[in-house]
């Protein structure tokens, strides 16, 4: 197999890199010695992300692009390849959406969400595989969500896109397996994250949107994204709440329907009224002139670590440790038996 063994000197592309999880992942890749191409729309956010990548020890290449434009995504990939020679890892993370009941979303807003949050992943995967498949080397990482398996109220456009990405990725994976390709495609499903999205997505809620607790810092996701690039498998689940959501929906979907119908509106809103002039990044970037950084407004409530995510990244080590403990226990029991 010709998988990536180290990120030192690797060329990584991250979409949605100007803020949130995408930006945290870009910085984490840089800490491992990678050169990182930053794809997004907001100039100020991209400049801020590039500075953090360089401070972390990596090279940065800013590539302004709207991922809903297939030709623009292909041109961005061509530029990275031209300047740095290849693409080893492609991370699809860009998205936009609408916080609203379905009846208050205009058709063009739903279409735009789908073009960015689903088709953006499709176009990024296409561009990556055009370069990876001929060499038989590379990894595509799709940033998913617990909501890729369990829809919730007020996020029909986002949940629909995330569900679609799962089906798309499964289809592509089977094609790669059919061709006996060493190119890998993997997914990283995330819990609620403390990112700027809750202050810059289009919202028609009466109060400020918030992630459904428990909330995690973007760096928790970034560590698993880097691990997925190096050790791709079918999917990684980050956070105990992601595990509970996905498994719970397999076992008691009807009960969750009723529970979310009762609680899902309140749990996604703070007590703070939503400002009438709040920016919305559906059509234009919210970080074109102002860099909003990586974190959102919930630093005081967000978890910096996840025991579940650490265990998911290190399951081989844990398995080996468990096996060793099992052998030790057997030897201890056997030793006692021979002394009797």
N, C-alpha and C positions, 0 to 999 in steps of 0.2 A: 504494500500500500504506500501511497505517496502523500500522506497527510502532513500537515504543518506540525513540525516538532517544537518550534520555538517562535516567539513573536519578535525576537531581536532581529531588526532589519526587515520585518514583514511589512507589506503594504496593505493597509486596511482602509476601507471606505465605510463611512458612517453617514446615513441619511438622518435628517432631523437632528443634526449635530449642534445646533446653535443654543440648545437649552435642554433641561430635563435629563431624562435617561440617556438620550443620544449623546449629549455633551459629557455626562459622567462616564459613559463607556469610552468615548474618544480619549479622555484623559487617562483612564485605566489602561487602555492599549498603549498609550505613550509611556506609561510607567514601566511597561514591559519591553520598551525599546522599539516599538513600531513607528512607522511613518503613517500619519493619519490624514486622509482626505476628508474634509468636512463639507458635507452637502446640506444646504438649507437655503431659505430665502432671505432671512434677516441679516443685513450687513453688520449691524452692531453686535448681534449675538454671535455671528461667525467670527468676528474679530476677537471678541472676548474668549471664545472657545479656543481659537488658535493660540492665543497667548498662554492659556492654561496648558495646552498640549506641549508647547515649547518649554514651559516651566517644568513640566513633568519629564522632560528629556527626549521628547519625540519631535520629528519633523511634522509640520502642518502645511496643508495645501487647502486654501479656501476655494470652493467651487460653488458659487451661487446657482441654485437650480430649484425649479418647481417640479417635484417628483410626479405630479399629475401629467406632465408633458413627456411623452415617451421619447421623442427626439432629443429633448434637452437632457434626459437621463443618459441616453446613449452617448451624447456629446460629452457629458461629464465623465463617463467611464473612459472614453477615448482620451480625454485630456489627462486623466490620472495615469493611464497606460503610457501615454506619450512622455510624460514628465518623469515617471518613476519606473517604467519598464514592465510592470505587471500589476495584477491585483490578487492578493492572497486570501483576503477575507472581505466579505461584503455584508454589512449589517443594515438591514431595513428597519428603521425606527420612526420615520417621519409619519405624522398624522395630524389631522384636524377633525373637528366634530362640532356638534350642536347639543347643548344641554336643553332639552325641551321635550314636551309631549309630542308624539307624532303629528297630531292634528295642527300643531303650531309651526311645523317645519315646512318651508316652501320646497317644492320639488327640486328646484335648482340647488338649494342648500343640501338636500340629501344626496343629489348627484355629485356635487362638489366634494362632500365628505367621502363618498365612495371612491371617487377618482384619486383623492390624495391618500386615504387610509387603506384602501385595498389595491387599486390599480397601481399606486406608487410602489407597492411591494412587488407586484407583477413585473413592472417595467425594470425595477432594480434587479430582480432575479434574472430577467432576460439578459440585461447588460452584463451581469456578472458571469453567467454561464457561457455567454459567447466567448469570453476570455478564458474561463477555467476549463471548459470541457476539452478544448484541443490539447491542453497541457496535462489533463488528468490530475489536476491539483487545485485545491482551494476549498473554502467553506463559506456557505451563505447562512447567515443567522437571521431568523425572522423573530422580531420582538412581538410576542403575543400577550395574552392576558387571561386571567381567570374568566373574564367576560367573553372569551372566545368559545366557552362551553356553557356559560350560564348568562342569559340575557337579563338585564335589569331595567326598571322603568327609567325614563328620561334620557336614555342613551341608546335608542334604537339604531341610529345611524352608525355609531361606533361599534356596538355589539354585532351588527350585521357585517361590518367590514372585518372584524376580528374572526368571526365564524368563517367567513369566506377564505381568509388567509390559511386557515387550518386545512380546508379541503384542497386548496390550490397547492399547498406545500406537500401534502400527502401524494397528490398526483405526480408532482415533479420528482419526488423521492423514488417512486416506483419506476419512473423512466430512467433515472440514474442507475438504479439497481438492475434494470433490464439490460442496460448497456455495460454493466460491470465497471462502472466509472468509480474512480476514487474521489471524485468531487462529492462533498457532503453538504447536506442541507438540514438544518436543525432549527428548533423553536425554543424560545425562552419565554415562559408564561409568567406574568408579573401580577403582584397584588396591587393594592392602592399605593400610589407613589406620591411623594411630596415634590411635585414639579410645578412650574409656572402655569401649566395648562388651565388651572382652575381660575385664573385671573385673565386669560386671554382667549379662551374658546368662546365662540358665539353662544350666548345664554339667553333664554327667555324665562328663566326661573325668577321668582320674586326676590329671592335671597341669594347670597353668594354660594356658588357651588363649592363642594368639598369632596375629597375622596372618602369612601366608606371605610371607617377604621376596621382593623389596625392599619396604620400608615407607615411606610418605610421610606428611608432616604434613597435617592437615586443610586448612590454608590453601592448599596446592597445589590441592586440589579446589575450594575456594571461589573462586579466581580464574577458573577455567574455568566454574563455575556462573554467575557474574556475566556472563561473556562470552556464554554460551549464552542468557541472558535478553535481551541486547541484539542478538545476531546468531544467532538460532536457525537450526539446520540439523538434518538428520535425527538425527545423533548426534555427540557429542564423545567421544573416547577419551583418558583421562588416564593418563600413565605408559607407558614402554616395555613394562613387563610386561603391561599390559592389551592392548596391540597384539599382543604375542607370544602371549598366551593365546587371544585371539579368532581370530587368523589361524591359529595352530597347530591349534586345534580344527577349523577348516575343512579343513585339509590332512591331519592325522594323528590323527583322533579316537581310533582304536583304540589307537594307541601311547600316547596320553595316558591312556586308561583304565588300561592296565597300569602306567604310570609312577606315576600317582596312587595306585593300589592298593598300590604298594610304599612310597611316600614320604609320602603325604598325611596319615597319622596322626601321624608324628613331626614333620613340618614345621609342624604346627598346635599344638604343645605345647612349652612351655618345660621346663626341668628342675625347676622349682619345683612342689611339690605344691599341688593346689587346696585352699584352706581349706574345711572342711565348712560353715562359716557364711557363705560368700560370698553376697552379695545376688543376686537374680535379678529382672529387671524385666519378665518376661513378663506377670505379672498386676498387679503394683504397680510404680510408678516407683522406681528406685533412688536418684533424686536429689530425693526429696520433702523431706528434711530436711538433706541434705548436697549441696553443689554440687561435682560432680566435674570441672567445667571442660570445656575443649575437647579437651585432649590425653589420651592414655592413658599407659601405663607405659613406652613405648618411645622416649622423646625422644632417647636416646643413639644410637639406630639409625635414626631416621626421617630421610628426605630432606626438605629444605626447599624444593627446587626440582625441576622436571622439564623438561629441554630438550624432550622430546616434547610435553608439555602446552603449553609456550610456542609451539612451532611450530604446534600445532593451532589455537591461538587466533589466530595471526598468519599463516595460510597465504596469505592474499591478498597481504600485504606481501612474504612470501617469494617468492610467484609473480611479483610485479612486479619484485622484485630479480633473480630468475633470468632473467626476460625481458630486463631491462636489460643484464645481463651478457652474455646471448646476443647481443643487438644490438651491444653494444660489441665482442664478439669477432668478429662478422661484419664490422663496419666496419674493425677492425684488419686482418683477413685481406684484405678488399677493398682497403684502402689499400696493403698490401704488394704486392698483385697489380698495381695500377695503376703502381707505381713500377718494376716489373720491365720 
